[in-house]
Amino acid sequence: MSKANDYRAKLRSLAVWDTYLLAESGLPGPRGNLELAQVVADEGDLELFQRYTGYTVDQAPVNSPYEFLAFCGVVGLGRLLAEGDPRMLPLLQKHAADPRWRIREAVAMALQRLGEVDMDQLLSAMRAWSQGSLLEQRAAAAALCEPKLLGQANHAHAVLQILDGITASLDPIPNRRDPDFLTLRKGLAYCWSVAVVALPAEGQALMEKWLVNPDKDIQWIMRENLKKARLARLDAVWVKHWRSSVNG
C-alpha cells in the first residue's frame, strides 16, 4: 500500500482528523507533508476546509503545525473548484494574498487541480488575476507554470502571453523593495523557464526580448531563469550564449 493510501485509510478511520494531521504535518521543519495534504484535500468536505482555512496567521503562524491545517484547507478548496463549484475561486483569490508563503503555495496547488480538469477555465481566471495585485499575479504565474499543465501548445502559448503581460507590468512599479514585489519577482525567476520548455521557439523569443530590457529587476528575473537546468537541457548553446551576453 502506498503512503497516500495509508493516509487515506487512516483518515477514513478517524472521526476527527486534527490531532493526527498536526502530528504528521512535518512542521516545524523545512517541508510540510504535501502528500498528506493532497489526501486531506481529496477526502475532506467544505465544512472542514472552511474551518481549516479559518486559521489566521496569528492562530497558525509560519512553520507551525496549525499552519498545515490551513494549508490543507486551501488545497481542498481547489478540489471543490475542480469539481465545479465556482464559489471557491474568490476564496482562493483572497488566500493568494496571505502573508504565509506556504498558504500562497497552497493556492497555486489548488488552482492546478482546476487546470488538470479544465485548463481553459484556469487560463481564463488567471488572465484576470494577472492584471490584479502583485500577489495575485504571482499566484497566476505559479499556478500556470506547472509542466503537467503545459502539454498542449495552445495552453503553453497562452501561459507565455500571461507571463509576458505580468513581466511588462513590472516596469512602472516604483517601490522595488515592497515584499509583495519581491515575492512576485522570485516566482517569475523560475516560471519563465517552465513555460519556455513547453513551447521553445516562442518562449525563447520572448525571453530574448526581456533579456535586453534595461530594467534591472527584469534582467535579474531572466538571468535566474537561464540558470535553470531545464533550459540547459532544452538548448545548452542558447543558454550559454545569453548567459555570456547578459553577464559580459
C-alpha positions in Angstrom: 0.0 0.0 0.0 1.4 3.4 -0.9 1.9 6.1 1.7 -1.1 8.1 0.2 -3.3 5.0 0.6 -2.1 4.6 4.1 -3.0 8.2 4.9 -6.4 7.7 3.2 -7.2 4.6 5.2 -6.2 6.3 8.4 -8.3 9.4 7.8 -11.3 7.3 7.0 -10.9 5.5 10.3 -10.9 8.8 12.3 -13.9 10.8 13.3 -11.8 13.9 13.9 -8.6 14.5 11.9 -6.9 17.4 13.7 -4.7 15.6 16.2 -3.4 13.2 13.5 -2.8 15.9 11.0 -0.9 18.1 13.5 1.3 15.1 14.4 2.0 14.2 10.8 2.3 17.7 9.5 6.1 17.7 9.2 6.1 21.2 10.8 8.0 22.8 12.2 10.5 21.8 9.6 11.7 22.6 6.1 8.9 20.8 4.3 5.3 20.1 5.2 3.7 16.8 4.5 2.5 17.6 0.9 1.4 14.0 0.2 -0.9 14.0 3.3 -2.2 17.4 2.4 -3.3 16.2 -1.0 -5.1 13.2 0.6 -6.9 15.6 3.0 -8.0 17.7 0.0 -9.3 14.5 -1.6 -11.2 13.2 1.4 -12.4 16.4 3.2 -15.6 18.4 2.7 -16.4 22.1 2.5 -17.1 22.4 6.2 -13.7 21.0 7.1 -11.9 23.2 4.6 -13.7 26.3 5.8 -12.7 25.5 9.4 -9.1 24.9 8.5 -8.7 28.0 6.2 -10.1 30.0 9.1 -6.8 29.6 11.0 -5.2 33.0 10.6 -1.5 33.9 10.8 -1.9 34.7 14.5 -3.5 31.4 15.2 -1.4 29.3 12.8 2.0 31.1 12.3 4.6 30.2 9.7 6.2 26.8 10.3 3.7 25.8 13.0 1.7 22.5 12.8 -1.5 24.6 12.7 -0.3 26.2 9.5 -0.5 22.8 8.0 -4.2 22.7 8.7 -4.7 26.0 6.9 -2.6 24.6 4.0 -4.8 21.5 3.7 -7.9 23.6 3.7 -6.7 25.8 0.9 -5.8 22.8 -1.3 -9.1 21.3 -0.5 -10.9 24.4 -1.9 -9.1 23.6 -5.2 -10.7 20.2 -5.3 -14.1 21.7 -4.9 -13.3 24.2 -7.6 -12.2 21.5 -9.9 -15.4 19.6 -9.2 -17.4 22.6 -10.5 -18.0 24.9 -7.5 -17.2 28.4 -8.8 -17.6 29.9 -5.3 -14.1 28.6 -4.4 -12.3 30.9 -6.9 -12.8 34.2 -5.0 -11.9 32.4 -1.8 -8.6 31.3 -3.3 -8.0 34.8 -4.6 -8.3 36.0 -1.1 -5.8 33.4 0.2 -3.4 34.4 -2.6 -2.6 37.5 -0.5 -1.9 35.5 2.7 1.3 36.6 4.4 2.4 33.0 4.9 4.4 31.6 1.9 3.1 28.1 2.4 -0.5 29.3 2.1 0.3 31.1 -1.1 1.9 27.8 -2.4 -1.3 26.0 -1.4 -3.3 28.4 -3.6 -1.1 27.5 -6.6 -1.6 23.8 -5.9 -5.3 24.3 -5.5 -5.6 26.1 -8.9 -3.6 23.4 -10.6 -6.3 20.9 -9.7 -8.7 23.0 -11.8 -6.1 23.1 -14.6 -5.9 19.3 -14.6 -9.6 19.0 -15.5 -10.2 22.3 -17.4 -7.1 24.2 -18.4 -9.1 26.7 -20.5 -11.2 27.7 -17.4 -8.0 28.1 -15.4 -6.4 30.2 -18.1 -9.5 32.5 -18.2 -9.4 33.0 -14.5 -5.6 33.6 -14.4 -5.8 36.2 -17.1 -7.9 38.2 -14.7 -5.6 37.6 -11.8 -2.6 38.5 -13.9 -4.0 42.1 -14.0 -4.6 42.2 -10.3 -2.4 42.7 -7.2 1.3 41.6 -7.2 0.4 38.5 -5.1 -2.5 37.7 -7.4 0.0 37.9 -10.3 2.4 35.7 -8.5 -0.4 33.1 -7.9 -1.4 33.1 -11.5 2.2 32.5 -12.7 2.9 29.8 -10.1 -0.3 28.0 -10.9 0.1 28.0 -14.6 3.8 27.2 -14.8 3.5 23.5 -14.0 4.8 21.1 -16.6 1.9 18.7 -16.4 -0.5 21.5 -17.4 1.5 22.6 -20.5 1.3 19.6 -22.7 -0.8 21.3 -25.4 0.9 24.0 -27.5 -2.2 26.4 -27.3 -2.1 26.2 -23.5 1.7 26.9 -23.4 1.2 29.8 -25.8 -1.5 31.3 -23.5 0.7 30.9 -20.4 3.6 32.6 -22.2 1.4 35.5 -23.1 0.2 35.9 -19.5 3.9 35.8 -18.3 4.7 38.4 -20.9 2.0 40.7 -19.6 3.0 40.2 -16.0 6.6 41.0 -16.8 5.6 44.1 -18.7 3.6 45.3 -15.7 6.8 45.4 -13.6 8.4 48.3 -15.3 6.3 51.2 -13.9 6.3 49.8 -10.3 8.2 52.4 -8.2 8.8 50.5 -4.9 11.1 47.6 -5.7 11.6 46.8 -2.0 7.9 46.0 -1.5 7.8 42.4 -0.1 5.0 41.6 -2.5 7.1 42.8 -5.4 10.0 40.7 -4.2 7.6 37.7 -3.9 6.4 38.1 -7.5 10.0 38.6 -8.7 11.1 35.4 -7.1 8.2 33.5 -8.7 9.0 34.8 -12.1 12.6 33.8 -11.6 11.6 30.2 -12.3 8.2 30.4 -14.0 9.6 31.6 -17.3 11.9 28.6 -17.7 9.0 26.2 -17.2 6.8 27.8 -19.9 9.7 28.2 -22.4 10.5 24.4 -22.2 6.8 23.8 -23.1 7.0 25.9 -26.2 10.6 26.6 -27.0 10.6 28.8 -30.2 8.1 31.3 -28.9 9.3 31.2 -25.4 12.9 31.8 -26.3 12.0 34.7 -28.5 10.0 36.3 -25.6 12.9 35.7 -23.2 15.3 37.3 -25.6 13.1 40.4 -25.7 13.3 40.7 -21.9 16.9 39.8 -21.6 17.8 43.0 -23.4 15.3 45.1 -21.4 17.1 47.8 -19.3 15.0 47.2 -16.2 17.4 45.7 -13.6 14.7 43.6 -11.9 13.5 42.1 -15.2 17.2 41.4 -16.2 17.6 39.6 -12.8 14.5 37.5 -13.4 15.7 36.4 -16.9 19.2 35.7 -15.6 17.8 33.5 -12.9 15.8 31.6 -15.4 18.9 31.0 -17.5 20.4 29.2 -14.5 17.7 26.6 -14.5 18.8 23.1 -15.6 15.6 22.6 -17.6 16.7 25.3 -20.0 20.2 23.9 -20.3 18.7 20.5 -21.2 16.5 22.2 -23.8 19.2 24.2 -25.6 22.6 24.5 -23.9 24.1 26.5 -26.7 21.3 29.2 -26.5 21.7 29.3 -22.7 25.5 29.7 -22.9 25.1 32.5 -25.5 22.7 34.5 -23.4 24.4 33.9 -20.1 27.6 35.2 -21.7 25.7 38.2 -23.2 24.0 39.4 -20.1 27.0 38.8 -17.9 29.5 40.2 -20.3 
